[in-house]
Amino acid sequence: MKKFLLYFFGLVILASQSSCGYNDMVAKDEAVSSQWAQVQNVYQRRADLVPNLVNTVKGAAANERETLTAVMEARAKATSINLSADDLTPENMQKFQAAQSQLSGSLSRLMATVEAYPDLKSNQNFLELQAELSGTENRITVERQKFNTAVQDYNGYIRAFPRNLFAGMFDFEKKGYFEAEAGANKAPTVQF
């Protein structure tokens, strides 16, 4: 019994000295949450640019209502999915990505439509919005990569022994990644 008590108190002292990695788990979880907020920030920036882009195109391409409507509907759907940092499960990440992909696809169709309107392509407002949107898409890519790096660090940390024992006790769960869309490994066909 004496040996058991010494062993038990030794573990308690060891755990209190290392804090079981709990503080590090909290810090890494917060890093994931912070990076997720930045991802949402750049997606919001894109969503904010879309109405301006659509209104600019609408003025020059009034007969392209179907494309413009599809873009606005995709934007509404993409902004309606609110995913908190606590809900970053792989399933929720797929839903979020699907909505964002639909918006990306609609924007691509809108840009293809613009090719039929030479006056619009030379419009300064349109050119500035197009550059802003292009820059935002690059920011989204960068922030998604940073998010995946933070998730990798967090997931690896909570899954390593002996922290995995404590992570389970304190409800630290694996987070989901951004993943490539289906078919993203195939180059798109460009036709003129």
FIZAMAR-336542 format. One record per residue: residue in three letters; x, y, z of N, C-alpha, C in turn. Coordinates in steps of 0.2 Angstrom, whole numbers, plus 5000, padded with zeros to 4 digits. Layout:
// FIZAMAR-336542
+-----+------+------+------+------+------+------+------+------+------+
|  aa |  n_X |  n_Y |  n_Z | ca_X | ca_Y | ca_Z |  c_X |  c_Y |  c_Z |
+-----+------+------+------+------+------+------+------+------+------+
| ALA |    X |    Y |    Z |    X |    Y |    Z |    X |    Y |    Z |
...
+-----+------+------+------+------+------+------+------+------+------+
//
This chain:
// FIZAMAR-336542
+-----+------+------+------+------+------+------+------+------+------+
|  aa |  n_X |  n_Y |  n_Z | ca_X | ca_Y | ca_Z |  c_X |  c_Y |  c_Z |
+-----+------+------+------+------+------+------+------+------+------+
| MET | 5004 | 4994 | 5000 | 5000 | 5000 | 5000 | 5004 | 5006 | 5000 |
| LYS | 5010 | 5006 | 5004 | 5014 | 5012 | 5004 | 5017 | 5013 | 4998 |
| LYS | 5019 | 5008 | 4994 | 5022 | 5008 | 4988 | 5017 | 5011 | 4983 |
| PHE | 5011 | 5009 | 4983 | 5006 | 5012 | 4979 | 5005 | 5019 | 4980 |
| LEU | 5005 | 5022 | 4986 | 5004 | 5029 | 4988 | 5010 | 5033 | 4985 |
| LEU | 5016 | 5030 | 4986 | 5022 | 5034 | 4983 | 5021 | 5034 | 4976 |
| TYR | 5019 | 5029 | 4973 | 5019 | 5029 | 4965 | 5013 | 5034 | 4963 |
| PHE | 5008 | 5034 | 4967 | 5002 | 5038 | 4965 | 5004 | 5046 | 4966 |
| PHE | 5007 | 5047 | 4972 | 5009 | 5054 | 4973 | 5015 | 5056 | 4968 |
| GLY | 5019 | 5052 | 4966 | 5024 | 5053 | 4961 | 5021 | 5055 | 4954 |
| LEU | 5016 | 5051 | 4952 | 5012 | 5053 | 4946 | 5009 | 5060 | 4947 |
| VAL | 5006 | 5061 | 4952 | 5002 | 5068 | 4953 | 5007 | 5073 | 4953 |
| ILE | 5013 | 5073 | 4956 | 5018 | 5078 | 4956 | 5021 | 5079 | 4948 |
| LEU | 5022 | 5073 | 4945 | 5024 | 5073 | 4938 | 5019 | 5077 | 4934 |
| ALA | 5013 | 5075 | 4935 | 5007 | 5078 | 4931 | 5007 | 5085 | 4932 |
| SER | 5007 | 5087 | 4938 | 5007 | 5094 | 4940 | 5013 | 5098 | 4937 |
| GLN | 5019 | 5095 | 4937 | 5024 | 5099 | 4934 | 5024 | 5100 | 4927 |
| SER | 5021 | 5095 | 4923 | 5021 | 5095 | 4916 | 5014 | 5097 | 4914 |
| SER | 5009 | 5098 | 4918 | 5002 | 5100 | 4917 | 4999 | 5096 | 4912 |
| CYS | 5002 | 5090 | 4911 | 4999 | 5085 | 4907 | 4999 | 5087 | 4899 |
| GLY | 5002 | 5093 | 4898 | 5002 | 5095 | 4891 | 4995 | 5099 | 4890 |
| TYR | 4991 | 5100 | 4896 | 4985 | 5103 | 4895 | 4985 | 5110 | 4893 |
| ASN | 4990 | 5114 | 4895 | 4991 | 5121 | 4893 | 4993 | 5122 | 4886 |
| ASP | 4997 | 5117 | 4884 | 4999 | 5117 | 4877 | 4993 | 5115 | 4872 |
| MET | 4989 | 5110 | 4875 | 4983 | 5108 | 4871 | 4978 | 5114 | 4870 |
| VAL | 4978 | 5118 | 4875 | 4973 | 5124 | 4875 | 4976 | 5129 | 4870 |
| ALA | 4983 | 5130 | 4871 | 4986 | 5135 | 4866 | 4985 | 5133 | 4859 |
| LYS | 4986 | 5127 | 4857 | 4986 | 5124 | 4851 | 4978 | 5124 | 4848 |
| ASP | 4974 | 5123 | 4853 | 4967 | 5123 | 4851 | 4965 | 5131 | 4849 |
| GLU | 4968 | 5135 | 4853 | 4966 | 5142 | 4852 | 4970 | 5145 | 4845 |
| ALA | 4975 | 5142 | 4844 | 4979 | 5144 | 4837 | 4974 | 5141 | 4831 |
| VAL | 4971 | 5135 | 4832 | 4967 | 5133 | 4827 | 4961 | 5138 | 4826 |
| SER | 4958 | 5140 | 4832 | 4952 | 5144 | 4832 | 4954 | 5151 | 4829 |
| SER | 4960 | 5153 | 4831 | 4962 | 5160 | 4828 | 4963 | 5159 | 4820 |
| GLN | 4966 | 5154 | 4818 | 4967 | 5153 | 4811 | 4960 | 5152 | 4807 |
| TRP | 4956 | 5149 | 4811 | 4949 | 5148 | 4808 | 4946 | 5154 | 4807 |
| ALA | 4946 | 5159 | 4812 | 4943 | 5165 | 4811 | 4946 | 5169 | 4805 |
| GLN | 4953 | 5168 | 4804 | 4956 | 5172 | 4798 | 4953 | 5169 | 4792 |
| VAL | 4952 | 5162 | 4791 | 4949 | 5159 | 4785 | 4942 | 5162 | 4784 |
| GLN | 4938 | 5163 | 4789 | 4932 | 5166 | 4789 | 4932 | 5173 | 4787 |
| ASN | 4937 | 5176 | 4789 | 4938 | 5183 | 4787 | 4939 | 5184 | 4780 |
| VAL | 4943 | 5180 | 4777 | 4945 | 5181 | 4770 | 4939 | 5179 | 4765 |
| TYR | 4935 | 5174 | 4768 | 4929 | 5172 | 4764 | 4924 | 5177 | 4765 |
| GLN | 4923 | 5180 | 4770 | 4919 | 5186 | 4771 | 4921 | 5192 | 4766 |
| ARG | 4927 | 5193 | 4766 | 4930 | 5198 | 4761 | 4927 | 5197 | 4754 |
| ARG | 4928 | 5190 | 4752 | 4925 | 5188 | 4745 | 4918 | 5189 | 4745 |
| ALA | 4914 | 5187 | 4750 | 4907 | 5188 | 4750 | 4905 | 5195 | 4749 |
| ASP | 4909 | 5200 | 4753 | 4907 | 5207 | 4752 | 4909 | 5210 | 4745 |
| LEU | 4914 | 5207 | 4742 | 4915 | 5209 | 4735 | 4910 | 5207 | 4730 |
| VAL | 4907 | 5202 | 4731 | 4903 | 5199 | 4726 | 4897 | 5203 | 4724 |
| PRO | 4893 | 5206 | 4728 | 4888 | 5211 | 4726 | 4890 | 5217 | 4722 |
| ASN | 4896 | 5219 | 4723 | 4899 | 5225 | 4719 | 4901 | 5222 | 4712 |
| LEU | 4904 | 5217 | 4712 | 4905 | 5214 | 4706 | 4899 | 5212 | 4701 |
| VAL | 4894 | 5209 | 4705 | 4888 | 5208 | 4701 | 4884 | 5214 | 4699 |
| ASN | 4884 | 5219 | 4703 | 4881 | 5226 | 4701 | 4885 | 5229 | 4695 |
| THR | 4891 | 5228 | 4695 | 4895 | 5231 | 4689 | 4894 | 5227 | 4683 |
| VAL | 4893 | 5221 | 4683 | 4892 | 5217 | 4677 | 4885 | 5218 | 4675 |
| LYS | 4880 | 5218 | 4680 | 4873 | 5219 | 4679 | 4872 | 5225 | 4674 |
| GLY | 4875 | 5230 | 4676 | 4874 | 5236 | 4671 | 4876 | 5235 | 4664 |
| ALA | 4881 | 5231 | 4663 | 4884 | 5230 | 4656 | 4881 | 5224 | 4653 |
| ALA | 4878 | 5219 | 4657 | 4876 | 5213 | 4654 | 4869 | 5211 | 4657 |
| ALA | 4864 | 5215 | 4656 | 4858 | 5215 | 4659 | 4854 | 5208 | 4656 |
| ASN | 4856 | 5205 | 4651 | 4853 | 5199 | 4648 | 4856 | 5193 | 4651 |
| GLU | 4861 | 5194 | 4656 | 4864 | 5188 | 4659 | 4861 | 5187 | 4666 |
| ARG | 4855 | 5188 | 4667 | 4852 | 5187 | 4673 | 4853 | 5180 | 4676 |
| GLU | 4853 | 5175 | 4673 | 4853 | 5168 | 4675 | 4860 | 5167 | 4679 |
| THR | 4865 | 5169 | 4676 | 4872 | 5169 | 4679 | 4873 | 5173 | 4685 |
| LEU | 4870 | 5179 | 4684 | 4870 | 5184 | 4690 | 4866 | 5181 | 4696 |
| THR | 4860 | 5179 | 4695 | 4856 | 5176 | 4700 | 4860 | 5170 | 4703 |
| ALA | 4863 | 5165 | 4699 | 4867 | 5160 | 4702 | 4872 | 5162 | 4706 |
| VAL | 4876 | 5167 | 4705 | 4881 | 5170 | 4709 | 4878 | 5172 | 4716 |
| MET | 4873 | 5176 | 4715 | 4870 | 5179 | 4721 | 4867 | 5173 | 4726 |
| GLU | 4864 | 5168 | 4723 | 4862 | 5163 | 4727 | 4867 | 5159 | 4730 |
| ALA | 4873 | 5158 | 4726 | 4878 | 5154 | 4729 | 4882 | 5158 | 4735 |
| ARG | 4882 | 5165 | 4734 | 4885 | 5169 | 4739 | 4880 | 5168 | 4745 |
| ALA | 4874 | 5168 | 4745 | 4869 | 5168 | 4750 | 4870 | 5161 | 4754 |
| LYS | 4871 | 5156 | 4750 | 4872 | 5149 | 4753 | 4878 | 5149 | 4757 |
| ALA | 4884 | 5152 | 4754 | 4890 | 5151 | 4757 | 4891 | 5155 | 4763 |
| THR | 4887 | 5161 | 4763 | 4887 | 5165 | 4769 | 4882 | 5163 | 4775 |
| SER | 4878 | 5158 | 4773 | 4873 | 5156 | 4778 | 4876 | 5150 | 4782 |
| ILE | 4881 | 5147 | 4780 | 4884 | 5142 | 4784 | 4889 | 5145 | 4789 |
| ASN | 4887 | 5145 | 4795 | 4892 | 5147 | 4800 | 4895 | 5142 | 4804 |
| LEU | 4901 | 5141 | 4804 | 4905 | 5135 | 4807 | 4909 | 5138 | 4812 |
| SER | 4908 | 5137 | 4818 | 4912 | 5139 | 4824 | 4918 | 5135 | 4824 |
| ALA | 4923 | 5137 | 4828 | 4930 | 5133 | 4829 | 4928 | 5127 | 4833 |
| ASP | 4923 | 5127 | 4837 | 4922 | 5121 | 4841 | 4919 | 5115 | 4837 |
| ASP | 4916 | 5117 | 4830 | 4913 | 5112 | 4826 | 4917 | 5110 | 4820 |
| LEU | 4923 | 5110 | 4820 | 4927 | 5109 | 4815 | 4928 | 5101 | 4813 |
| THR | 4923 | 5098 | 4813 | 4923 | 5091 | 4812 | 4924 | 5090 | 4804 |
| PRO | 4927 | 5084 | 4802 | 4928 | 5083 | 4795 | 4921 | 5084 | 4791 |
| GLU | 4915 | 5081 | 4794 | 4909 | 5082 | 4790 | 4907 | 5089 | 4790 |
| ASN | 4908 | 5093 | 4795 | 4906 | 5100 | 4794 | 4910 | 5104 | 4790 |
| MET | 4917 | 5102 | 4789 | 4921 | 5105 | 4785 | 4919 | 5104 | 4778 |
| GLN | 4917 | 5098 | 4776 | 4915 | 5096 | 4769 | 4909 | 5100 | 4767 |
| LYS | 4904 | 5101 | 4772 | 4898 | 5106 | 4770 | 4900 | 5113 | 4769 |
| PHE | 4905 | 5115 | 4773 | 4907 | 5122 | 4772 | 4911 | 5123 | 4765 |
| GLN | 4915 | 5118 | 4764 | 4919 | 5118 | 4758 | 4914 | 5117 | 4752 |
| ALA | 4909 | 5113 | 4752 | 4904 | 5113 | 4747 | 4901 | 5119 | 4745 |
| ALA | 4899 | 5123 | 4750 | 4896 | 5129 | 4749 | 4900 | 5134 | 4746 |
| GLN | 4907 | 5134 | 4748 | 4912 | 5139 | 4746 | 4913 | 5137 | 4739 |
| SER | 4914 | 5131 | 4737 | 4915 | 5128 | 4730 | 4910 | 5130 | 4725 |
| GLN | 4904 | 5130 | 4728 | 4898 | 5132 | 4723 | 4899 | 5140 | 4722 |
| LEU | 4901 | 5144 | 4726 | 4902 | 5151 | 4725 | 4908 | 5152 | 4720 |
| SER | 4913 | 5148 | 4721 | 4919 | 5149 | 4717 | 4917 | 5147 | 4710 |
| GLY | 4913 | 5141 | 4709 | 4911 | 5139 | 4702 | 4906 | 5145 | 4699 |
| SER | 4902 | 5148 | 4703 | 4897 | 5153 | 4700 | 4902 | 5159 | 4698 |
| LEU | 4907 | 5161 | 4702 | 4911 | 5166 | 4700 | 4915 | 5165 | 4694 |
| SER | 4917 | 5159 | 4693 | 4920 | 5157 | 4687 | 4916 | 5158 | 4681 |
| ARG | 4910 | 5155 | 4681 | 4905 | 5156 | 4676 | 4904 | 5164 | 4674 |
| LEU | 4903 | 5168 | 4680 | 4902 | 5175 | 4679 | 4908 | 5178 | 4675 |
| MET | 4914 | 5176 | 4677 | 4920 | 5179 | 4673 | 4920 | 5176 | 4666 |
| ALA | 4918 | 5170 | 4665 | 4917 | 5168 | 4658 | 4912 | 5172 | 4654 |
| THR | 4907 | 5174 | 4657 | 4902 | 5178 | 4654 | 4904 | 5185 | 4652 |
| VAL | 4909 | 5187 | 4656 | 4911 | 5194 | 4655 | 4915 | 5194 | 4649 |
| GLU | 4918 | 5189 | 4646 | 4922 | 5189 | 4640 | 4918 | 5191 | 4634 |
| ALA | 4911 | 5190 | 4635 | 4907 | 5192 | 4629 | 4905 | 5200 | 4629 |
| TYR | 4908 | 5203 | 4634 | 4907 | 5211 | 4634 | 4913 | 5215 | 4635 |
| PRO | 4915 | 5217 | 4629 | 4922 | 5220 | 4628 | 4922 | 5227 | 4632 |
| ASP | 4916 | 5230 | 4632 | 4916 | 5237 | 4636 | 4916 | 5236 | 4643 |
| LEU | 4914 | 5230 | 4646 | 4914 | 5229 | 4653 | 4921 | 5227 | 4655 |
| LYS | 4925 | 5223 | 4650 | 4932 | 5221 | 4652 | 4936 | 5227 | 4653 |
| SER | 4934 | 5233 | 4649 | 4939 | 5239 | 4650 | 4936 | 5244 | 4655 |
| ASN | 4931 | 5242 | 4658 | 4928 | 5247 | 4663 | 4932 | 5247 | 4670 |
| GLN | 4934 | 5252 | 4672 | 4939 | 5253 | 4677 | 4937 | 5250 | 4684 |
| ASN | 4930 | 5251 | 4685 | 4927 | 5248 | 4691 | 4927 | 5241 | 4691 |
| PHE | 4926 | 5238 | 4685 | 4926 | 5231 | 4685 | 4933 | 5228 | 4685 |
| LEU | 4938 | 5231 | 4682 | 4945 | 5229 | 4683 | 4947 | 5229 | 4690 |
| GLU | 4945 | 5234 | 4693 | 4948 | 5235 | 4700 | 4944 | 5229 | 4705 |
| LEU | 4938 | 5228 | 4704 | 4934 | 5223 | 4707 | 4937 | 5216 | 4706 |
| GLN | 4939 | 5215 | 4699 | 4942 | 5209 | 4697 | 4948 | 5207 | 4700 |
| ALA | 4952 | 5213 | 4701 | 4959 | 5212 | 4704 | 4958 | 5211 | 4712 |
| GLU | 4953 | 5214 | 4715 | 4952 | 5213 | 4722 | 4950 | 5206 | 4723 |
| LEU | 4945 | 5203 | 4719 | 4943 | 5197 | 4719 | 4948 | 5191 | 4718 |
| SER | 4953 | 5193 | 4713 | 4958 | 5188 | 4712 | 4963 | 5188 | 4718 |
| GLY | 4964 | 5194 | 4721 | 4969 | 5194 | 4727 | 4966 | 5191 | 4733 |
| THR | 4959 | 5191 | 4734 | 4955 | 5188 | 4739 | 4956 | 5181 | 4738 |
| GLU | 4955 | 5178 | 4732 | 4956 | 5171 | 4731 | 4963 | 5168 | 4733 |
| ASN | 4968 | 5172 | 4732 | 4975 | 5171 | 4734 | 4975 | 5171 | 4741 |
| ARG | 4972 | 5175 | 4745 | 4972 | 5176 | 4752 | 4969 | 5170 | 4755 |
| ILE | 4963 | 5168 | 4752 | 4959 | 5162 | 4754 | 4964 | 5156 | 4754 |
| THR | 4967 | 5155 | 4749 | 4972 | 5149 | 4748 | 4977 | 5149 | 4753 |
| VAL | 4980 | 5155 | 4755 | 4985 | 5156 | 4760 | 4983 | 5154 | 4767 |
| GLU | 4977 | 5157 | 4768 | 4974 | 5156 | 4775 | 4972 | 5149 | 4776 |
| ARG | 4969 | 5146 | 4771 | 4967 | 5139 | 4771 | 4974 | 5134 | 4773 |
| GLN | 4979 | 5136 | 4769 | 4985 | 5132 | 4771 | 4988 | 5133 | 4778 |
| LYS | 4987 | 5139 | 4780 | 4989 | 5141 | 4787 | 4985 | 5137 | 4792 |
| PHE | 4978 | 5137 | 4790 | 4974 | 5133 | 4795 | 4975 | 5126 | 4795 |
| ASN | 4977 | 5123 | 4789 | 4978 | 5116 | 4789 | 4985 | 5115 | 4793 |
| THR | 4990 | 5119 | 4793 | 4996 | 5118 | 4797 | 4994 | 5119 | 4804 |
| ALA | 4990 | 5123 | 4806 | 4988 | 5124 | 4813 | 4984 | 5117 | 4816 |
| VAL | 4980 | 5115 | 4811 | 4976 | 5109 | 4813 | 4981 | 5103 | 4813 |
| GLN | 4986 | 5102 | 4809 | 4990 | 5097 | 4809 | 4994 | 5097 | 4815 |
| ASP | 4997 | 5103 | 4817 | 5000 | 5104 | 4824 | 4996 | 5102 | 4830 |
| TYR | 4990 | 5104 | 4830 | 4985 | 5102 | 4835 | 4984 | 5095 | 4835 |
| ASN | 4982 | 5092 | 4830 | 4980 | 5085 | 4829 | 4986 | 5081 | 4831 |
| GLY | 4992 | 5082 | 4829 | 4998 | 5078 | 4831 | 4999 | 5078 | 4838 |
| TYR | 4998 | 5084 | 4841 | 5000 | 5085 | 4848 | 4995 | 5081 | 4852 |
| ILE | 4989 | 5082 | 4851 | 4984 | 5078 | 4855 | 4984 | 5071 | 4854 |
| ARG | 4986 | 5068 | 4849 | 4986 | 5061 | 4847 | 4992 | 5058 | 4850 |
| ALA | 4998 | 5061 | 4851 | 5004 | 5058 | 4854 | 5003 | 5056 | 4861 |
| PHE | 5007 | 5050 | 4862 | 5007 | 5048 | 4869 | 5011 | 5052 | 4873 |
| PRO | 5010 | 5053 | 4879 | 5004 | 5051 | 4883 | 4999 | 5057 | 4883 |
| ARG | 5000 | 5062 | 4879 | 4995 | 5067 | 4879 | 4988 | 5065 | 4877 |
| ASN | 4988 | 5060 | 4872 | 4982 | 5057 | 4870 | 4977 | 5055 | 4876 |
| LEU | 4980 | 5052 | 4881 | 4976 | 5050 | 4887 | 4973 | 5056 | 4890 |
| PHE | 4977 | 5062 | 4891 | 4974 | 5068 | 4894 | 4969 | 5071 | 4889 |
| ALA | 4971 | 5071 | 4883 | 4966 | 5075 | 4878 | 4959 | 5072 | 4878 |
| GLY | 4959 | 5065 | 4879 | 4952 | 5062 | 4879 | 4949 | 5064 | 4886 |
| MET | 4952 | 5064 | 4891 | 4949 | 5066 | 4897 | 4947 | 5073 | 4897 |
| PHE | 4950 | 5078 | 4894 | 4948 | 5085 | 4894 | 4944 | 5087 | 4887 |
| ASP | 4942 | 5082 | 4884 | 4938 | 5083 | 4878 | 4941 | 5087 | 4872 |
| PHE | 4948 | 5086 | 4871 | 4951 | 5089 | 4865 | 4950 | 5084 | 4860 |
| GLU | 4947 | 5086 | 4854 | 4945 | 5081 | 4849 | 4949 | 5083 | 4843 |
| LYS | 4950 | 5079 | 4838 | 4953 | 5080 | 4832 | 4949 | 5085 | 4828 |
| LYS | 4952 | 5089 | 4824 | 4949 | 5094 | 4820 | 4950 | 5092 | 4813 |
| GLY | 4945 | 5095 | 4809 | 4945 | 5093 | 4802 | 4949 | 5098 | 4798 |
| TYR | 4952 | 5095 | 4792 | 4956 | 5099 | 4787 | 4952 | 5102 | 4782 |
| PHE | 4954 | 5107 | 4778 | 4952 | 5108 | 4772 | 4955 | 5103 | 4767 |
| GLU | 4951 | 5101 | 4762 | 4953 | 5096 | 4758 | 4952 | 5098 | 4751 |
| ALA | 4956 | 5095 | 4746 | 4954 | 5097 | 4739 | 4948 | 5094 | 4737 |
| GLU | 4945 | 5098 | 4732 | 4938 | 5096 | 4729 | 4939 | 5090 | 4725 |
| ALA | 4934 | 5086 | 4725 | 4934 | 5080 | 4720 | 4936 | 5082 | 4713 |
| GLY | 4940 | 5079 | 4710 | 4942 | 5080 | 4703 | 4947 | 5086 | 4703 |
| ALA | 4950 | 5089 | 4708 | 4955 | 5094 | 4708 | 4961 | 5092 | 4705 |
| ASN | 4962 | 5085 | 4705 | 4969 | 5083 | 4703 | 4969 | 5082 | 4695 |
| LYS | 4964 | 5084 | 4692 | 4964 | 5084 | 4685 | 4964 | 5091 | 4682 |
| ALA | 4968 | 5092 | 4677 | 4969 | 5099 | 4675 | 4962 | 5101 | 4671 |
| PRO | 4960 | 5107 | 4671 | 4954 | 5109 | 4668 | 4955 | 5110 | 4660 |
| THR | 4950 | 5108 | 4656 | 4951 | 5109 | 4649 | 4949 | 5116 | 4647 |
| VAL | 4954 | 5119 | 4643 | 4953 | 5126 | 4641 | 4952 | 5125 | 4633 |
| GLN | 4946 | 5128 | 4631 | 4944 | 5128 | 4624 | 4943 | 5135 | 4622 |
| PHE | 4945 | 5137 | 4616 | 4944 | 5143 | 4613 | 4940 | 5143 | 4607 |
+-----+------+------+------+------+------+------+------+------+------+
//
